[in-house]
Amino acid sequence: MTYENDARVISDDVFDLINQFFDEERSGRNIESRVNFFDTYKDYFVLTDDGSYSINSKEINHKVETLHTSTGAISESFEKFIKPMKFDYSKDIAILDICAGIGYNTSAAIADFMKNSSDSNLTIDMVEISKATLACGLLVPSPIREHDITRKAIEDELIRQDYATLTLEKCEIPENIDINVFIEDARQTVQKLDDNTYDAIFLDPFSQNMAPELFSLEFFKEFRRIIKDDGIVATYTSSAPVRAGFIEAGFYIGLGPIFGRKQGGTLASPNPLMLDYALPKNDEIRIALSDVGIVFRDPELNDNSDTILERRTEERHAARHNTKISSAVKTPIFLATEMDDEKLKRRVERNLAKMNIPSTTSDEAKHIVVCENSYTEKQDEKNNSTNRILEMEKRLKEVKSGNYVAT
């Protein structure tokens, strides 16, 4: 199986249907035009609460999910990827949209740009590995008029790559909007991009377990190279290894919007002043101190998902009780707290003892997490999630190595 087929996330039924349909278009055998496709095959798509359509994923861990939240596919794009941005629309804007899918994030960016800009330019580089997924963007009803602009860019590239042949999209792309579509592995794309280019990066893979290669430390180091100093990366995930990866790659991190999920996503920027809200306190502690904060690694930016997942599992095992506190029973979050549950307390303190921490209320425990005493939900240049996480990591090393002296 090719990486392209392995990496795509849409269901097998939709994938096969779309490929067959466009194969017929290329051969001139299609019995109905694209404009009638949706009416015929509507049941293959999923209507979300805001009236926009999503697509089912292929089966992953015996589950099938939609590519977008049921709360609203296009609304999710605005809430998670547009609202957190702090664009200066008096200047030209450049956006990198990774895992562009059917084009909703790009369309939301275009809509916001056209609403707020008068004489600047917008460049969007869309990256999507699956031609069939992009082609779905030509077949679902446009949820907003700006999606028609995105559809035109998608159609042009699919024709250029001989996947489609008919020019059916009549919308013209405005002269001040430049959309480039890359149909390839995003890891290869980013290595070709220029330094200090993007005001925003939208990172929207389906899941970290399916595509850890798009959440790796090395991938994020490429982000750090190509993003501007005031740029923002937005992603939906609240995953500890993802957040830890951003920090190790040289980003500050903050809490992203909560929409359609119980937890907020993640924002990352080279500039802490671009990030308003801190992560929840327990998230900071677990990222800093627990083996769940071990990052995904893809040293040459070419490993497959299984290799990356296995590498992280091995690194977690090696780190546990050596450089990181065991994540079992969420041990680190109990540091500096009194515990009433005696059974749980025994389990927690057995894990802590292996890191030279005598108890949850010992001086060592308090020393490690003392910076959380200054925690505020609103963060600033000095008092922020990233600085606290790095400080706790340093203090854990002191305690584990025996260099900590009680004061």
Summary of the structure (lengths in Angstrom):
residues: 407
radius of gyration: 23.2
end to end distance: 59.8
largest distance: 80.9
contacts: 1388
relative contact order: 0.09
helix: 45%
strand: 14%
